[in-house]
Amino acid sequence: MRTQLLLVLGSALTLANVLVLALWWYAYGGLHPVARDQALDRLVAVYRMAEIANPERIAVLLGAAQSSEAVFRVTSAPEVDAKPMNANEATFAQALRTRLRPEALPRVHLGPLDGLEQGLHSWIPAWWPGQSESGLAVAVDLPDGRWLNARLGPVAQPGDALLIAASLLTSALLTGALMVIALQRLLRPWRSLADTMQRFGRGERPSALPLDGPTELRDLSASFNELQTRLIRYVDERTRLLASISHDLRAPLTALRLRVSMVDDATVRAGMTRSLAELQEMVDETLRFARDEHQVESSDDVDLVTLCSAVVRERQQTGRVLEMHAPPSPIIWRGRSLALRRAIGNLIDNALRHAQTVRLSLHESDPENVLIDIDDDGPGIPEDRLARVFEPYVRGDDGVSHSFGLGLAIALSCVQLHGGTLGLSNRREGGLRARISLPR
């Protein structure tokens, strides 16, 4: 947004200055009006003096009127060729004729002249506006038949065009600098809003946004604060309700366990005990889920190699076969470390429940994504049921539970909070692969 605004502003400034330069050039054609009037006044004064001066004294008088930018001579023949004059030359000739005498025949030539002080023209390139008309050569006939020859310069002012160009550069730089400062202040609340929304989308609970900035931003921030408050209250109420129900189920489960222990038939008692154990695990897992949801965790830079190694070591201590393959260098990722540990741990526990060997592989698929693969050598899951196993308490096949409780559902939720994906697939060599893809 900042770049676009700066480009629009820069384009507008450039167009405005170019239009001013074009209008100036169209109006004056490179012959500056002040320099033109000064040249006319000087020529008229020298002409009147040459009309009345004694021929023996004319050279001395003309020498006194000369300068580094003006040379005057009276000769018997004109020193300016008789050739068609352009519009600027004709206009100057007509103005000179009007101020001298109607029958005068001035010859005017605009262009660079040697031997005169050029001022700015000495270093301005030839293609610059006004440079081609930097000098004025005039020959006008005197009443006695002689000719007054004048060489004046500079009469066109490329410095004006130069000032306009300098004004363009200066105004663009100053305005651009001021715009950058202003945009920094203007966009800071918007960046804060975007960052807060991203953090809230990852499951964090950021503090309320300050109500400052433009009116539209204040309204948007107030609406977001209200939305965040309502969603947090809604989630907390649902989580508390879920925890309360799960907690209240413990007492009936304990009573049922006591009654089952008094059943005489061993086969019936064993079946009822297994059912109660499953139900107890569902209740415990639901309570763990509710407890974890109340933990507020902020995002931070995490070394995924270290995190995965810690999760693997915890499971290896139980004596299970669990391997890990990861690069030797750290892989830094920004997110919620506890949530990701929970997701990886749930996937590993689910794999260990149905396989003898589990392998975790960590690698960077590209500069933008990190992949975590958890492979096992278990029986796998039928293809038509792969998508449904992420639903809570859904069994992977008809006899064995491959997703017991909320494990995969919690793992999927944790990964999605970070903008990642979690997918399951059956391996060609046998077993199941759970792949986590996390954006950098």
N, C-alpha and C positions, 0 to 999 in steps of 0.2 A: 504494500500500500504506500509506504514511504517513497519507494523508488518511482512508482507511478505518479505520485503527486509532484515529485521533483522534476520528472520528465515533462509533465504538463506545464509546470511553471516555467521551466527553462525554455520550452518551445514557445510559450506565449511571449516571454521577454525577447527572445531572438526575433520573432516575427514582428513585434512592435518596433524594435530598433531598425530592422531592415526596412520597414515601411517608412519610418522617419527619414532614413538615409535616401530612400527612393524619392520621397516627396521633396526633400531638399535638393536633390540632384535635378529633379524635373523642374523645380521652380527657378533655380539659378544656373543650371547647366554648367556648373563648375566655376563660373565667373562670380566671385563674391560681390554682393551689392555694395558693401562698404568700400572695398578695394576699387570697384568700378567708379564710384563717385569720387574717391580721392584721385584716381588717375585722370578723370575728366577735369577736376578742379586744377590739378597741376598742369595739365596740357593747355587748358584755357589761359592760365596765368602766364605760362611761358610764351604762348602764341601772342598774347597781347603785348608782352614785352618785346618780342621779336618784331612786331609790326612797327613799333615807334622807335626802336633802338637804332643808334648810329651803326652802320655796317662795320666800322672799325672797332666798335665796342661790343658787338654782339657776341663774339667768342668769349669775352671776359664775363659777360652777364650769364651766358649759358653755362659756363663753368661753375659759377656760383650757385646755379640752380640744380646742379648735378649732385648725385650721391651714389652710394654703392648699389642702389636699387633703381637708379634712373640715369639715363644718358641722353643728352639733347645735342643735336647738330643742325645747322642750317646749311643746306647745299643747293646747288642749282638743279639737281635732279632727285627724284624720290628714291629712297633706299628700300622701299617695300614694293615688291612686285605687284603689278596690277593683275589680280586673279579673282575669280568669284569668291565671295566671302560667305561664311556659314551664318547661321542665324544669330549667334552671339556676336560675331564680328560686325554684321550688318546693323544690329541694334546699337552697338557702341558707336559705330560710324554715324548713325542718324542722330544719336544724342550729341555727339561732338559737333555735327553740322548745325544742329539747332542752337547750340550755345555760341558758335563762332559766327558763321554767316551762311545763308542758304545756298549760295553758289559754291561753297567750298567742296573740294573733292578728296575727302580723307580716304586713305588706304589703311586697313586694319588687319593685323595678323596675330592670332593667339597661338602660342606654342612655347616650348622651352627655348630660352635665349642664352647664348654663351656670353660669358664676361660679366654677368650680373650676380649679385648676392641672391642665392636661391632659398635661404632659410630652411624650412622643413623639407623643401623639395630636394635638398641635397642627399637625403637618405631615404626618402619615400620611394617605393618602386614605381616604375613607369606606368604600370597598369592601374595604379590607385586613382580613384575618382578625383579629377581636378589637376592631376599631374601633367596631363597633355596640354593644359592651357595655363601653364605656370608663368608665362611671360606675355608681354603685350608690345608689339612693334607697330608704330603709327607713323604715317607720312601724310602731312596735310599741307596744301599749297597756301603760300602767303599772297597777299594782294599784289606784290611786286613781281611775282612769278617764281620766286624761290620756294624751297620746300623746307618745312620744319620736320625733322626726323626725331622720333622719340623711341627709346627702348625702356620699358618699365617692367618691373617684376618684384615679387610675384603678385599677380592680380587675382588668380584663382587660389582658393584656400583649401588645399587638401587637409589642412589641419582640422577643419570642421568635420569632415568625414572621419578623420582619425579620432577626434574626440567622441564622435558617435560610436565608433567601434570600441574605443576604450570604455565608454559608458556602458556598452553592452556587456563587456567582460566584467567590469567592476560591479555593475548592478547584479549580474548573474551570480558572481561569487558571493557578494554580500547577502543577496536575497536567499541564495542556496544555503549559506551558513545559518542565517536566521531561521529558514524553514526547517533545517535539520534539528536545530534546538527546539523550535516550536513543536515539530512532529514528535520528538523524543518525549516531551511533556504530554502531548496529546495522546500518543499511542501507549504510554506507560500503563494507564488504567486498563486499556484494552488487552494488553499483554497479561496483566495481572488477572483479568477476567478469564482469558483463555487458559492460563496456567491453572487457575482454581477449578475450572470445569474439567480439565484433564485429570487433575488429582482426584476430584470427586468421582469421575468416571472410573478410576482405578480402585475405588472402594475406600479412599481416604476420607477424612472428615475435616476439610480445611475450615479455617475461621471465616466468619462472614465478610463479604466484600465491603470495603468502605464506599460510602455514597458520595463520591466526588466526580469531577469531570463534567462533560457536557450533560445536558438534560436527558438526552436519549440514553447515555451510558448510565446515568444514575437510575433511570427507570429500569433498565435492563438488569443492573446489579441488584436493585431491590427485588425484582421478580425472581432472580436466581436465588437470592438469599431465602426468600419465602419458599421456593420450590425445594431447596436443599433441606430446610427445616422440616417441611412436611414429609419428605421422603425418609429422612432419618427417623422421624417419629414413627412413621408407618412401619419401617423395617424393625425398629426396636420393639414396637408393640407385638409384631408377628413373632419375633425371635423370643421375646419373653413368654408369649403364649405357648410356643413350641417347647420351650424349656420347662414351663410349668406342667404341661401335659406329660412330658417324658419323666419328670421328677415324680409326679403323682402316680405314674404307673409302677414305680419301683415297689411300693408297698403291696399292691395286689400280686405282683410277680413273686415277691417273697412268700406270701401266703400260699400261692399256687405251688411253689416249689416244695413247701412243707407238706402239702396234701399229696403231691406226686410221690414223695418219699414213702408215703404210707400205702401206696398201691402194691398189692401182692404180686400181680403178674409182672414178671421181669421184662417181658417183651413190650408190654404196654407202657411200663414205667420208663423204659429206655427211649421209646419214641416220644413220650410226653416231655422227657428231660431235654431231648434234642430241640424240640419245638420251643421250650422255655428258654433254652440257651440262645437260640436265634433271636427270640423276642428281646431277651436281655441285651444282646449285642446291639440290636437296633436302637433300644432306648439309650444305651451308653453312647453310641455314636451320635445320636441326635443331641444329647447333652453336650458332647464335645463340640459339635458344630455350633450350638447356641453360645457356648462359652467363647469359642474362637471368634465368632462374629462380633462380640462385644469388645474385642481387643482392637484398639485404634492404632494403626501402623502407618507411618509415613514412608514415602519412597526414598531410596538412597542408592548410592553406587554399590553394586554387589559383584564380587568375583564368583562367577558361576562354577568355576573349577573347584574352588574351596567349598562352596555351598554343597555341591553334589558329592564331594568327597566326604563331607561330614555326614550326610544322609546315608551314604553307603556304609561307612564305618559303623554307624549305629546298628544297622541290620546285620553286618558281618559278625558282630559280637554275639549274636544269637546262634552262631554255628551254621548258618545257611550259606549256600554257594552264591556269591554275588560278586560280579566282576565290574570293573569300570575302565573305560577307555576315554582319555581326555588329552588335549594338547598340553605341553609343559608350561606354556605361558598363560597368564591370567586372561580371562574373558570378562571384561567389565560390562555390566548391564545395570540399568537403573530400574528399580522396582521395589516391591515389598518382599523382603527376604523370607519372613515367616510364612507368608501366604504361598510362596513358591516352594519352600521346604515341605509344607503340608501337601501341596499337589504332587510333588515328586515322591514323597513318602507314601502317599496313598496308592499311587500307581505301582511302586515297588512292592508294597504289602499285598496288593491285589495279585501281582504276578507270583510272589512267593507262596501265596496260598494254593496255587494250582500248578506250580512248576518246580522242578528240582534245581534248575540253574537259571539265573537272571543276570543280564548284562546291561549296564548303563553306558551309553556312548554320547559324548558331548562334542559338538563340532560346529563351526561357522559355515553355513551353506553359501553365504555371500556377505558383503559388508553390512547389509541391512538386517540380517536375520541370524538367529542362533537356534540350532536344533538339538533337542535332547531326546534320544531314542532309548526306550526301555524294552528289551527283547527277552522273551522267555521261551522255554522248550515245552510248554504245557499243551493241552489239547486244542487251544484256540477257541474261537466262537463262530458259529454259523454266520455266513455272510449276510443273511437276511435279518440278523438280530444285532449286528454291530452298532447300528445307530441308536437302538433302544437301550443299550446297557448303560448309557449315561443318565437314564432316568432313575430316580431313587428306588431302591429295593427291587430292581428288575434282575431276573436270573438270566444267565447267559445261555443255558440250555435247559432241557426238561428235567435234568436230574441234579446237576451241580450248579451252585451259584458262583458265577464268575465275577459278578459285581454285587458284593454283599453289603447292603446298607447304602450309606451316602458317599462312600469313598470316591467313586468316579465322578459323581455329580459335583462334589466339592472340588475335586481336581479341575474339572472343566470350568467351574465358576472362577477359580483362582487364576487360571490361564487367561480366560477371556477378559478378566478385569485389567490385565496388562496389555490388551490388544492382540493377544496371541491366539493360536489355535491348538486344539488337541484332537488327535484322530487315532483310531484303532484300525489295524489291518492284520490279516493272517499272513504269516511268512511262508514262502515257498518251501523252505526246509523244515517247516513245522513250528508251531508256537504262535504267539501273539506279539505284535509290536505296537507300543503306545508311543506316538511321536508328538512332542511339544515343540511348537515353533514360536519363538519370542522375537518381536521386533526390537532392534537396537535403539 
